[in-house]
Structure formats: structure tokens, C-alpha cells
Amino acid sequence: MDPLSGVLSLLKPRNTMCGGFDVGGEWSLQFPEHEGIKCYAIVGGQCWLVVEGVSQAVRLKSGDCFLLPLGRPFRLTSDLALPPVDFKAMHSRPMNGGFAVWNGGGDVSGVGGYIGLEGKHAGILLKMLPPIVHIRKEADKLALRWSIERMMQELREPQPGGHLVIQHLAHMMLVQALRAHLAEGSRGGVGWLFALADEQIGPAINAMHAAPAHPWTLQELAERVGMSRSGFAQKFKETVGATPIDYLTRWRMLLAGDRLTSSGDPISAISLSLGYESESAFSTAFKRVMGCSPRQYSRGRDRVTSHHGVLAD
């Protein structure tokens, strides 16, 4: 499994709620702080996006897609000078899978959704992202268009199984938007997500994710990507924010944590499957990274907060 797929699998995107909107005239809607990731696509028309803490408003055009991964309050509006009203004016009741029309509709339409993350380490992904991930390149929008159009159809013409289809479409939009974000550059950022786009560090991360139990050494990883040992170590640290061995250890512990809470496998089996010959060595590493012992973690006690166990501090 590739690194992005692996991390998203551990974060367990769930509790997807999606809906469509069609607004007309002059309007300004305020949305509250949220957890998880919000994902929107503008299907027709244009509007402004204002996110708390971001100095510049973003002009959204038909076909644009954006993610809001940090949970900040935001506003969608036809005119920046208009005072906002609570979004519940449009969504008078909890809506999932429906389509809301406000002010008669006809000017701006789109689809949006919330993707909750049930995994315990949302910071692994979210801390790597800016407050707004705005997808505007035509090639990237084209890749997203099928998912967006299909979601609009599912919302306008409900069919059996539609809720599940919409959930999967939302996940596809999330992955495609993250791919586009990586492809657009984000050069200069530090963390595993940015490192995936690096021609030398990306393959090393892929190798560790593909075989986490392998006894990787700095020399072996460097040779695998055609670099000197010292050059690889320095570039990995600068790009990822952690040494290769620290990164590998943290990824192993995140895998272990997931299995401890979901598989019922004994600690001895989990430690062996991740390359540890002794349970004590595994337990020591687990406590150092995750902040508690494997047994405490499996019982849900002293569960780590978002700053523990991330792939790069």
C-alpha cells in the first residue's frame, strides 16, 4: 500500500455527510468551526471564500474544488461587503444527501461535504496542509469532474444505495484533491506528505511503507535511491523533519496502534510482524513514540493526543 493510502486508511475516513446547494441573488453564509475535513466543489457560478486567519479571500469559479482541513470557521459569499448569516438559514434541518435551494437559486451551485476522521492521529495528515487547499488547474479539475458530476446526480436523483455511493465519491474527491495539491508543488514544506513528491525521498518512504517489518538500515535506503549515506540522511531530515529510522519507527508504532485496537492480535504477534524479535524491545519503542504501553493503548487508557505518534514532529 502506498504511503498516502496507508495513512488515510489509518485515519479511517468515516461519517461522511454531503449535500448540494443552489443559491441566488446576494448572499453570505457563515459556517462554524469543524473537525475533520470539509471538501467543496463549485459546479456553477462564482463566489468568495473567506477563512478565519487567512488574510486573502479566495475567488472561486465554476469547476474549482477546495479542502478546508484545519477546522477553521469560514464564509461563502457573493459579495465580501455583505454581513453573513448563519448557514442554518439555508440548511434549516440537518441535511445529508439532500439539495438545498436558497434565495430562489440559479446563480451559484455546488456540492460539499464533511469527512470525519475516526483514526486517533488526524494530525499526521492535517498538520501538513495549509488552511485552504484550492484546486484550480484545469487538468486537476478535469480529474475531479467525474466525481463531482456523479455526486450532483446522486443528490438530485436519489437511488437505492445512494448514501454509500456519495460516501465513496467524497473519499475519491479527497484523495484526488490531495494528489493535485502535491502535484502543484508545495515545495519547501517539511513533512512526509511533501516528501512523497521528491524523486529520491519519495521512493524511500514508499519502500518503508511497503515493508515496515524489514530491518531497514540507513545504508540500504540510501543505496536504494542512489544516494550516499550522508547525503540521504541529510536530505531526508530536511525534507521529512525526522531521521529515516525515526520515521520508520513511528510508522511501525502507528500500524501497531491500529492493530492493538482493532485486530485482537496478541502483542507478541504484532511486535514480530513489525520486525521486533522481542516483545520488550517493541514495548519500549511503542511507549516512547505513543506515550503509553501497548496494553494501556489497547484498553483505551492514556490514549495519545494528536501531538504523539505523528510521522514528523
Secondary structure by P-SEA (a helix, b strand, c coil): ccaaaaaaaaacccccccbbbbbcccbbbbbcccccbbbbbbccccbbbbbccccbbbbbcccbbbbbcccccccccccccccccccccccccccccccccccccccccbbbbbbbbccccccccccccccccccccaaaaaaaaaaaaaaaaaaaccccaaaaaaaaaaaaaaaaaaaaaaaaccccccccccccccccaaaaaaaaaacccccccaaaaaaaacccaaaaaaaaaaaccccaaaaaaaaaaaaaaaaaacccccaaaaaaaaccccaaaaaaaaaacccccaaaaaacccccccccccccc
